[in-house]
Amino acid sequence: MNEAYAALDAWIDQHFDEQVEFLQALVRVPTDTPPGNNAPHAERTAELLHAMGLEAERHVVPEQAVKAYGLQSITNLIVRRPYQAGGPTIALNAHGDVVPPGEGWTHDPYGAQVVDGKMYGRATAVSKSDFSTFTFAMRALEAVNAQRHTPLKGQLELHFTYDEEFGGEMGPGWLLSQGLTRPDLMVAAGFSYEVVTAHNGCLQMEVTVHGEMAHAAIPDTGTDALQGAVHILTALHQLNADYLKVRSKVAGIAHPYLNVGWIQGGTNTNVVPGKVVFKLDRRMIPEENPVEVEASIRQVIEAARQSFQPPRGGKQLQVEVKRLLLAKAMVPLSGNQPLVQAIQKHGKAVFGVDIPSVGTPLYTDVRLYVERGIPGVIYGAGPRTVRESNAKRADEHIVLEDLRRATKVVARLLQDLLG
């Protein structure tokens, strides 16, 4: 084995207990989004980094912009480590915001309890784990090269951001738009058994259906907004049969899909609903045009509205459609090959299995780097599938041995590119 790789592996093994404690401290500070009060976690992260000799720049997103966005507070962190001239600037990005825990947990979602080699808690897998992966890979890189008196070239940046769950515009998007960073290459939080080079896009929309309220004893005197909404929802859900025929050429990505994940309306059981609101999520494969997708969804909604028959003399349905999110798909950039090749080489050496290069049906804030021409990939600590980790479900967890080995892979990657 290469001496530098062996030294990196040994350093990570020697400091792994410290890495686990660092992750536990991060998990124990809630970052439920919504409501999205994430500045306290950023402050705690900066304190923990300071204790390691790492200074984090605190970039506070203006309160007015955050609240208009639907969140409470965001402080994004950048740790910059400049080395000698002559190498690339590499960013490692992980997000600290998470969905609320939900029900069904058998472990404290913020307890970071370790049981049978697994740490349980919200964001143990997605993606506070990679706060620790990236931090300790960087520390190993610097410690080993200092011991060996070998200079590093380029610059390494840690980007710890707090807006992935809402789309990333106030996280990496804000750092990039403000000119606070412009890396040459980037790696974002992911899982250990594959390197992701492409992902789906996502369109989210809010649809408000207006009818006319009426007493339940005389329903024909109103227009039932819930019936109208069901009529529109039926038309939208029928699209999924057509989407099954639209196949992506990207390995790991199958076809588009539409889901309605939230609905609200009505005032009481004895009142014909006058207003119903629902929110839809349309996943777009990399080959699709987001503008065309949005236009087609709007056309289906309008056609369904017009075909709905209210009671005689009742008001026609009125529908408002608002875009909540338009996240473009991540497409592979040719410059990502050094990242892909290094991760595949070291992943096989450390994990003992082939690490395929694939796409994912998820969407992430990595697209915001790629949209600006910055080649990036998704790789970090975690199992073979999202389902296996229980990410966004009860009892989310990380296998600690995956965390250890992924840290070694990332450290070796950095050695190749900066050493």
PEZICOR-V648444 format. One record per backbone hydrogen bond with DSSP energy under -1.0 kcal/mol. CO is the residue of the C=O (numbers start at 1). NH is the residue of the N-H. Records with the same first field share a line. If there is no record, write none. Layout:
BEGIN
CO->NH / NH
END
This chain:
BEGIN
2->6
3->7
4->8
5->9
6->10
7->11
8->12
9->13
10->14
11->15
13->16
15->19
16->20
17->21
18->22
19->23
20->24
21->25
22->26
23->27
24->28
26->29
31->98
32->36
36->38 / 72 / 73
38->42
39->43
40->44
41->45
42->46
43->47
44->48
45->49
46->50
47->51
49->52 / 54
50->53
57->78
59->76
62->66
63->67
64->68
65->69
66->71
73->38
74->61
76->59
77->160
78->57
79->158
81->156
84->154
88->155
89->184 / 185
90->157
91->187
92->159
93->189
94->161
98->33
108->111
109->122
113->120
115->118
117->400
118->115
119->398
121->124
123->128
128->132
129->133
130->134
131->135
132->136
133->137
134->138
135->139
136->140
137->141
138->142
139->143
140->144
141->145
142->146
143->147
144->148
145->150
152->84
154->83
155->90
156->81
157->92
158->79
159->94
160->77
161->96
163->168
164->167
168->171 / 173
171->175
172->176
173->177
174->178
175->180
176->179
185->91
186->377
187->93
188->379
191->380
195->358
196->378
198->360
199->330
201->284
202->327
203->282
204->324 / 325
205->280
206->322
207->278
208->320
209->276
210->318
212->223
214->272
215->218
218->221
219->222
223->212
224->228
225->229
226->230
227->231
228->232
229->233
230->234
231->235
232->236
233->237
234->238
236->239
237->240
238->241
239->243
240->244
242->245
243->246
250->253
251->359
254->248
257->283
259->281
262->279
264->277
268->271
270->216
273->225
274->211
275->266
276->209
277->264
278->207
279->261
280->205
281->259
282->203
283->257
284->201
285->288
289->293
290->294
291->295
292->296
293->297
294->298
295->299
296->300
297->301
298->302
299->303
300->304
301->305
302->306
303->307
311->314
318->210
320->208
322->206
325->204
327->202
330->199
333->336
334->337
336->340
337->341
338->342
339->343
340->344
341->345
342->346
343->347
344->348
345->349
346->350
347->351
348->352
356->195
358->197
360->200
362->200
365->368
366->369 / 370
367->371
369->372 / 374
370->373
375->186
377->188
378->196
382->192
386->391
389->397
390->393
396->121
398->119
399->403
400->404
401->405
402->406
403->407
404->408
405->409
406->410
407->411
408->412
409->413
410->414
411->415
412->416
413->417
414->418
415->419
418->153
END
